[in-house]
């Protein structure tokens, strides 16, 4: 089954709600094209979709998350990242995503579509006596304005939810952050609580698996040894019980 993609579905939260509604109606996302959704029939029921922005150099195996199915990986023109669609049939699961990064993505999209709106309007004024060129320019202008307004509305809502302290400016993503995989072994219940408290202070927890004590962290601490030392200093966890790796999540989250 195919379904035209509404403009408003470029916003992640709107698209997730749309896909979950279709799943309840008995259609699961199989593929998202440029203009069409491709659905496959399934038993109607509750499901949870999530959209994450992850580094392009992460291999497919490294995208796996326990309890979640990778439905599709879509390219985007944004800071060396790609968009990953996840599906879980357990509505109690929660996939932690970097909402501040999504907010910055919305800001970029507003700028892009505002630029297209200005250019298309300029061309329409120049080509007003050529109907074959004037009409496409007007249509592009309308489409660009709607897109910019849609992203701006989503930016405002997400910005209000995050609060000013959590909103990152564009320079925050200019290579100062690194992705780190942190795995703990042999933790006591008290140490688990300590880890839960300390991890958000070391960076942004993009994803975690409480069952396996895995954390996928975006941090500004450049060296792995320094990150480990920060954890050891702030908790009772021994250094030998901490494993930190660079890059993708395959060896931890995919096992």
NORFENSUL-V661334 format. One record per residue. RES is the residue in one small letter. PSI is psi in whole degrees, -180 to 180 (none if undefined). Layout:
BEGIN
res: [RES/RES]
psi: [PSI/PSI]
END
This chain:
BEGIN
res: [x/x/x/x/x/x/x/x/x/x/x/x/x/x/x/x/x/x/x/x/x/x/x/x/x/x/x/x/x/x/x/x/x/x/x/x/x/x/x/x/x/x/x/x/x/x/x/x/x/x/x/x/x/x/x/x/x/x/x/x/x/x/x/x/x/x/x/x/x/x/x/x/x/x/x/x/x/x/x/x/x/x/x/x/x/x/x/x/x/x/x/x/x/x/x/x/x/x/x/x/x/x/x/x/x/x/x/x/x/x/x/x/x/x/x/x/x/x/x/x/x/x/x/x/x/x/x/x/x/x/x/x/x/x/x/x/x/x/x/x/x/x/x/x/x/x/x/x/x/x/x/x/x/x/x/x/x/x/x/x/x/x/x/x/x/x/x/x/x/x/x/x/x/x/x/x/x/x/x/x/x/x/x/x/x/x/x/x/x/x/x/x/x/x/x/x/x/x/x/x/x/x/x/x/x/x/x/x/x/x/x/x/x/x/x/x/x/x/x/x/x/x/x/x/x/x/x/x/x/x/x/x/x/x/x/x/x/x/x/x/x/x/x/x/x/x/x/x/x/x/x/x/x/x/x]
psi: [140/150/130/137/118/150/-39/-19/3/-21/130/-49/-40/-42/-41/-44/-39/-46/-38/-36/-43/-37/-40/-24/-4/24/119/145/128/-39/144/114/-166/-36/-16/145/143/115/153/141/137/171/128/139/173/144/163/127/148/147/126/149/119/160/140/-27/2/125/163/-40/-26/-7/-9/138/133/127/-3/145/132/112/-44/149/120/136/145/156/77/107/40/28/167/159/128/127/125/151/134/136/-5/105/-8/-13/153/126/118/123/162/95/-30/-33/-40/-39/-43/-36/-42/-42/-42/-43/-36/-45/-43/-48/-28/-38/-46/-36/-43/-46/-46/-37/-41/-45/-37/-40/-37/-37/24/-21/6/92/-36/-25/-31/-46/-47/-37/-41/-42/-41/-38/-48/-46/-41/-41/-45/-43/-46/-42/-41/-48/-35/-39/-43/-37/-43/-45/-47/-38/-40/-38/-38/-35/156/-34/-25/-7/122/139/174/-36/-18/-20/10/55/5/-11/148/148/131/141/120/124/134/146/149/34/142/169/-38/-39/-34/-41/-42/-44/-43/-35/-37/-34/-44/-22/-14/-11/-159/122/105/-38/151/156/101/-31/-35/4/46/140/136/111/134/118/155/-1/114/-33/139/-39/-35/-39/-43/-41/-36/-41/-45/-41/-30/-6/179/9/134/151/-35/-14/11/127/127/134/160/164/-140/174/14/-48/-18/-56/-16/-7/none]
END
